[in-house]
């Protein structure tokens, strides 16, 4: 997967051991990995990644029910 141009989140500045990286693949394919484990890569569609980003920006993750 090193043939792709991996990009880190701007929130990762200075925190290099715990970064999510994203690369564009052919067509609508996107690849995601954690910088601490670059050999483990997850493929997603551009639409799915966009949906995840919207949920995260809205604060929809990390909440506990109850």
Buried (B, 14 or more C-beta within 10 A) or exposed (E): BEEBEBEBEEEBEEEEEEBEBBBBBEEEBBBBBBBEEEEEBEEBEEEEBEEBEEEEEEEEEEEEEE
